[in-house]
Amino acid sequence: SGIGCPTIILTGSEDNSHPRSFALQERIPNCELKTLPGAGHACQLEQPWLFDRFMIEFMERHGLFPGETLPGRTAR
């Protein structure tokens, strides 16, 4: 509950830990949860195209690409 930075959980629907992802999401403020259907524990290897899409979209929404700044902040 003390996490204050943008957070995403990427989980495969077939991963044994997938059901616990929802409880984790509830404990992290403003956390996003994306499920990769049909993927297991190694979802980043099993479906890299979808994993990358979810991660890139998340990073773009939060200004987390190198060289980008968050709204209201200046670049260093």
C-alpha positions in Angstrom: 0.0 0.0 0.0 3.0 2.3 0.3 3.9 2.1 -3.4 3.4 5.6 -4.9 4.9 5.1 -8.4 3.0 3.9 -11.5 2.6 0.1 -11.2 1.5 -2.6 -13.6 1.0 -6.3 -13.1 1.3 -8.4 -16.2 0.1 -11.9 -15.7 -0.7 -15.0 -17.8 -4.1 -16.4 -17.4 -2.7 -19.9 -17.1 -0.1 -19.0 -14.4 -0.7 -20.7 -11.1 -0.2 -17.3 -9.4 -2.7 -15.5 -11.6 -5.6 -15.7 -9.2 -3.5 -13.9 -6.5 -2.8 -11.0 -8.9 -6.2 -9.5 -8.2 -5.5 -9.2 -4.4 -2.1 -7.7 -5.1 -3.7 -5.1 -7.4 -6.1 -4.1 -4.7 -3.2 -3.4 -2.3 -1.3 -1.1 -4.7 -3.0 2.3 -5.2 -3.8 3.0 -8.9 -2.2 -0.3 -10.0 -3.1 -1.6 -13.5 -3.6 -5.3 -14.1 -3.3 -6.8 -17.6 -3.9 -10.5 -18.3 -2.3 -12.3 -21.3 -4.9 -14.9 -22.2 -3.5 -18.4 -22.6 0.0 -17.5 -21.3 1.6 -19.1 -18.3 4.2 -17.9 -15.8 6.7 -16.9 -18.5 4.1 -14.6 -20.3 6.9 -12.3 -21.5 8.4 -15.2 -23.4 5.2 -16.9 -24.5 3.5 -13.8 -25.9 6.2 -11.1 -26.2 4.1 -9.1 -28.7 1.2 -8.7 -26.2 3.5 -8.2 -23.2 5.5 -5.5 -25.1 2.3 -3.8 -26.2 0.9 -3.7 -22.7 4.2 -2.4 -21.3 4.8 0.2 -24.0 1.2 1.6 -23.6 1.7 1.7 -19.8 5.1 3.5 -20.1 3.6 6.0 -22.6 0.7 6.8 -20.4 3.0 7.5 -17.5 5.8 9.3 -19.3 8.3 6.6 -18.5 10.3 6.4 -21.7 13.9 7.6 -21.4 14.0 11.4 -22.1 10.3 11.9 -21.4 9.1 13.9 -18.4 6.0 13.4 -16.3 3.4 16.1 -16.4 4.4 18.9 -14.0 8.1 17.9 -13.9 11.1 19.2 -15.7 13.7 17.1 -17.4 17.0 16.6 -15.6 
